[in-house]
Amino acid sequence: MSFCYGDLISLFNQCFAASHNTRLELSDGEPIYLPADSQIDHHRILFAHGFFASALHEVAHWMLAGDARRLQEDYGYWYCPDGRDGTQQSQFEGVEVKPQAIEWALSLCCGFHFNVSCDNLNGSVEPDRHAFKARVREQALYYVEQGFPERPQILMQALAKHYGQALPTAASFSL
């Protein structure tokens, strides 16, 4: 199956441009969320270099950001770049569990292979990808059992319909 970021942009924008004044857009630079300002009248989720996985990841962060956070650049979230020590990596993974669980669900709705992102290639410690993926899976299973938040559910349904996939079940999230 071919994964065209243009389809993802179109589906996201159909779901949220009018209701949340937010658009998914391609960037030649690093991914970032930019709220509307005096020059651009809509909020923008910019994903990196046309990478489908980057778009899904950035969308997942937006899906969880509340109203106040969506008025701040990059949602005002803490971020420590690549090169983290063990404590910083643990903090990074702690804030990434929920968005990566959403990203995994969105990926399944597209039929797209999901990989957890430890995002620490130059760190002083080697991240335990398996343990982190297990934590992300537990969060995804919680969402399956308790229900996904409204915005992820809306996009999951649109993606599943477009890509001819079923909505994720507990059995969908295997290690």
C-alpha positions in Angstrom: 0.0 0.0 0.0 1.2 3.5 -0.8 1.2 6.1 1.9 0.8 9.6 0.5 1.1 12.4 3.0 -1.2 14.4 0.8 -4.0 12.0 1.7 -3.3 12.5 5.4 -3.2 16.3 5.1 -6.5 16.2 3.2 -8.2 13.9 5.7 -6.9 15.8 8.8 -8.0 19.1 7.3 -11.4 17.8 6.4 -11.9 16.7 10.0 -10.4 19.7 11.8 -9.8 22.8 9.7 -13.3 24.3 10.2 -14.0 23.0 13.7 -10.6 23.7 15.3 -9.1 26.2 12.8 -6.1 23.9 12.5 -4.4 22.5 9.4 -1.7 19.9 8.9 1.0 21.2 6.6 4.3 19.9 5.1 7.5 21.5 6.4 11.1 21.4 5.0 12.4 21.9 8.5 11.8 20.3 11.9 8.3 19.5 13.0 6.6 22.1 15.1 3.1 23.3 16.1 2.4 27.0 15.5 -0.7 28.7 16.8 -2.5 31.3 14.6 -0.9 34.8 14.8 -1.2 38.2 13.2 0.2 36.9 9.9 -1.4 33.4 9.6 -5.0 33.1 10.7 -5.0 29.3 11.4 -3.1 27.0 13.7 -0.5 24.8 11.9 0.9 21.3 12.6 4.0 21.2 10.5 5.6 17.8 9.9 9.1 17.0 8.7 10.1 16.5 5.1 7.1 14.7 3.9 7.5 11.7 6.2 4.2 10.0 6.8 5.3 8.8 10.3 6.3 12.4 11.2 2.8 13.6 10.3 1.1 10.9 12.3 3.4 11.7 15.3 2.8 15.4 15.2 -1.0 14.9 14.8 -1.0 12.6 17.8 0.5 15.4 20.0 -2.2 17.8 18.8 -4.9 15.2 19.5 -4.0 15.4 23.2 -3.3 19.1 23.7 -6.0 21.0 25.5 -7.4 24.3 24.4 -4.9 26.4 26.3 -1.9 24.3 25.1 -3.1 24.7 21.5 -2.6 28.5 21.9 1.2 28.0 22.6 4.0 27.2 20.2 4.7 23.5 20.4 1.9 23.4 23.0 4.3 24.9 25.6 5.5 21.3 26.3 8.9 20.4 27.8 11.3 19.0 25.3 14.9 18.0 25.7 16.6 17.3 22.4 18.6 14.2 21.3 21.6 13.6 23.6 19.6 13.0 26.8 21.0 11.3 29.9 19.1 8.5 31.6 17.0 10.8 33.8 16.1 13.1 30.8 15.3 10.0 28.7 13.0 8.7 31.3 11.2 12.0 31.5 11.0 12.1 27.7 9.4 8.7 27.5 7.0 9.6 30.3 5.5 12.4 28.2 5.6 10.4 25.0 3.6 7.4 26.1 0.1 8.8 25.4 0.9 10.5 22.1 2.7 7.5 20.8 -0.3 5.3 21.8 -2.5 7.6 19.7 0.1 7.5 16.9 0.0 3.7 17.0 -3.7 3.6 16.7 -3.7 6.1 13.8 -1.0 4.0 12.1 -3.2 0.9 12.4 -6.1 2.8 10.9 -3.9 3.5 7.8 -2.4 0.1 7.6 1.0 1.8 8.3 3.7 0.1 10.3 4.3 1.8 13.7 7.7 2.2 15.4 8.1 3.7 18.8 10.4 6.7 18.8 12.9 6.9 21.7 14.5 9.9 19.8 17.8 9.7 21.6 20.5 8.6 19.0 23.3 10.6 20.7 22.3 10.1 24.3 24.6 8.8 27.1 22.3 5.8 27.6 20.8 3.3 25.1 17.0 3.5 25.5 15.2 0.3 26.2 12.9 0.3 23.1 11.1 -2.9 24.1 10.2 -1.6 27.5 9.1 1.7 26.1 7.0 0.0 23.4 5.4 -2.1 26.2 4.4 1.0 28.1 3.0 2.6 24.9 1.0 -0.6 24.2 -0.4 -0.6 27.7 -1.7 3.0 27.1 -3.1 2.0 23.8 -4.9 -1.0 25.4 -6.3 1.4 28.0 -7.7 3.6 25.2 -9.2 0.6 23.5 -10.9 -0.4 26.8 -12.0 3.0 28.0 -12.4 4.8 24.6 -10.2 7.1 22.7 -10.6 10.8 23.2 -12.9 12.5 20.8 -10.4 14.0 18.3 -8.4 10.8 17.8 -11.6 8.9 17.4 -12.8 11.3 14.6 -9.5 11.0 12.7 -9.2 7.2 13.3 -12.7 6.7 11.7 -11.7 8.9 8.7 -8.4 7.1 8.2 -9.9 3.6 8.6 -12.6 4.4 6.0 -10.1 5.9 3.6 -7.5 3.1 3.9 -10.1 0.3 4.2 -8.9 -0.7 7.6 -10.8 -1.8 10.7 -10.6 0.3 13.9 -8.0 -1.0 16.3 -8.9 -3.6 18.9 -6.8 -4.9 21.8 -5.5 -7.7 19.5 -4.2 -5.0 17.0 -1.4 -3.9 19.4 1.1 -6.7 19.5 4.7 -6.4 20.6 
